[in-house]
């Protein structure tokens, strides 16, 4: 005779263990606790079917553990500041995920000096596998502005018109190394590295200048 004592059989599914986000681990712990009670009071040869019924639970627990093995706080999201490093000789306004994950204005690279964007708020990581949509609004390239003989500004002719590019980019393959109260070594800045009109990359950085990108 099979003694389940509250355990579900292999043909049934426990009501609270159908998905990891809604308390499956707690449910599994409860079911395992019940099985432990059974083991205490009944011989092992009577628990063959009950042990088999536990396998789906263990599989679910393994799946949940694997999904959360490397993301100790992804459920709440990891909030980071934004910064940018621009290799291109024209300024660009950028938005991440339509502005939901921030944006900013990166200055043009000039005289072998890369353009930067300072800091802005905020980029939130909730899923390392979710790609980021980057909108790049490139400013036009104009001839230099000069003063005429009367001291008035004369704006230069437009050489290259403004253009907008949209790029999909992946997050780094690991979580940032966030070190509480250690602003020198903590990777708490998401740096958008802009290498071309449609060539961008996201990297973690320890500072707003993105020097360690």
C-alpha positions in Angstrom: 0.0 0.0 0.0 1.4 3.4 -1.0 1.6 5.9 1.8 1.9 9.4 0.5 0.9 11.4 3.6 0.2 14.6 1.7 2.8 13.9 -1.1 1.5 14.2 -4.6 2.0 11.2 -6.9 3.9 11.3 -10.2 0.6 11.9 -12.1 -0.3 14.9 -10.0 1.2 18.4 -9.7 1.4 20.3 -6.4 -0.7 23.5 -6.7 2.1 25.9 -5.5 5.0 24.3 -7.4 4.1 24.9 -11.0 6.6 27.8 -11.5 9.7 29.0 -9.7 8.7 32.7 -9.2 5.6 31.9 -7.1 7.1 30.2 -4.1 8.0 26.8 -5.6 11.0 26.4 -3.4 9.0 26.9 -0.3 6.5 24.4 -1.5 9.2 21.9 -2.3 10.7 22.3 1.2 7.2 21.6 2.7 6.8 18.4 0.6 10.3 17.2 1.4 9.5 17.8 5.1 6.4 15.7 4.8 8.4 12.9 3.2 10.9 13.1 6.0 8.1 12.5 8.5 7.0 9.5 6.6 10.5 8.0 6.6 10.5 8.3 10.4 7.4 6.2 10.9 7.3 3.7 8.1 9.7 1.1 6.8 11.7 2.1 3.7 10.2 -0.7 1.6 6.8 1.0 1.9 8.1 4.2 0.5 9.1 3.1 -3.0 6.2 4.9 -4.7 6.5 7.9 -2.5 10.2 8.3 -3.4 9.3 8.1 -7.1 6.7 10.8 -6.6 9.4 13.0 -5.2 11.5 13.0 -8.4 9.4 15.7 -10.2 9.8 17.9 -7.1 13.6 17.4 -7.1 13.7 18.2 -10.8 11.8 21.4 -10.2 14.0 22.3 -7.3 17.1 21.8 -9.5 15.7 23.9 -12.3 14.9 26.7 -9.9 18.3 26.5 -8.3 20.0 26.6 -11.7 18.0 29.6 -12.8 19.0 31.6 -9.7 22.5 30.3 -9.1 24.3 33.4 -10.3 21.8 36.1 -9.7 21.5 36.7 -6.0 19.5 39.9 -6.4 18.2 40.0 -10.0 14.6 39.7 -8.8 14.7 43.2 -7.5 17.0 44.4 -10.3 20.6 45.7 -10.1 20.5 49.5 -10.5 23.5 51.2 -12.0 24.5 54.6 -13.3 24.9 55.3 -17.0 28.0 56.6 -18.8 29.4 56.5 -22.3 32.7 56.5 -24.2 32.5 57.8 -27.8 35.2 57.0 -30.4 33.5 58.8 -33.2 34.2 62.4 -34.2 30.7 63.6 -33.9 28.4 64.0 -30.9 25.5 61.7 -30.2 22.4 61.6 -28.1 21.7 58.0 -27.0 18.7 56.3 -25.3 18.7 52.8 -23.9 15.4 50.8 -24.2 13.5 53.9 -25.2 14.8 55.8 -22.3 13.6 53.3 -19.7 17.2 52.4 -18.9 18.5 56.0 -19.2 20.5 57.9 -21.8 22.6 60.9 -22.3 24.7 63.1 -24.6 28.2 61.9 -25.6 30.6 64.5 -26.8 32.5 64.0 -30.1 36.0 62.5 -30.0 38.5 65.2 -30.8 42.3 65.5 -31.0 42.8 61.8 -30.0 40.6 62.4 -26.9 37.6 60.2 -26.6 34.2 61.8 -26.0 32.4 61.1 -22.7 28.9 61.6 -21.4 29.4 62.1 -17.7 26.8 60.2 -15.6 23.1 59.7 -15.8 20.4 57.5 -14.2 19.7 54.7 -14.3 20.3 51.3 -15.9 18.5 48.3 -14.3 19.6 44.7 -14.9 16.8 42.2 -14.5 17.8 39.5 -17.0 21.3 39.0 -18.4 19.8 37.3 -21.5 17.6 40.2 -22.4 19.1 42.4 -25.2 19.2 46.2 -25.0 17.8 48.5 -27.6 20.1 51.4 -28.2 19.0 54.5 -30.1 21.7 56.8 -31.4 20.8 60.2 -32.7 24.0 61.5 -34.4 24.4 65.3 -34.6 25.3 66.8 -38.0 28.9 67.6 -39.0 29.2 71.3 -39.9 32.0 73.6 -41.0 33.4 75.7 -38.1 31.4 78.7 -36.9 33.3 81.9 -37.5 32.9 85.7 -36.8 32.3 88.0 -39.8 33.8 91.5 -40.1 31.0 92.9 -38.0 31.6 90.4 -35.1 28.5 88.4 -35.9 28.5 84.6 -35.7 28.3 82.8 -39.1 27.4 79.2 -38.7 29.3 76.8 -40.9 27.7 74.9 -43.8 26.3 71.4 -43.0 28.7 68.8 -44.3 27.0 65.6 -43.0 23.3 65.6 -42.0 22.0 64.3 -38.7 21.1 60.6 -38.7 19.5 58.2 -36.2 20.6 54.6 -35.8 19.0 51.8 -33.8 21.1 48.9 -32.6 20.4 45.8 -30.5 23.2 44.9 -28.1 23.7 42.2 -25.5 24.6 42.7 -21.9 27.9 41.3 -20.6 27.8 37.6 -19.9 28.2 38.0 -16.1 26.9 40.1 -13.3 28.7 43.3 -12.3 31.0 43.1 -9.3 29.2 45.3 -6.9 31.1 46.0 -3.7 29.2 47.9 -1.1 30.9 51.1 0.2 33.8 50.6 -2.2 33.4 53.1 -4.9 36.9 52.7 -6.3 36.6 49.0 -7.1 32.8 48.5 -7.5 31.5 48.0 -11.0 28.4 50.2 -10.5 28.5 52.0 -13.9 27.0 50.7 -17.1 29.2 52.1 -19.9 28.0 52.4 -23.5 31.1 52.1 -25.7 30.4 53.8 -29.0 32.9 52.7 -31.7 30.9 53.6 -34.8 27.6 54.9 -36.1 26.1 51.4 -35.5 28.9 49.7 -33.5 28.3 49.8 -29.8 29.0 47.6 -26.8 27.9 47.6 -23.1 30.5 47.0 -20.5 30.7 47.4 -16.7 32.9 50.2 -15.4 34.2 51.4 -12.0 34.0 55.1 -13.1 32.1 57.5 -15.2 35.1 58.0 -17.5 34.8 54.3 -18.5 38.6 54.1 -18.6 38.5 50.4 -17.5 36.2 49.4 -20.3 
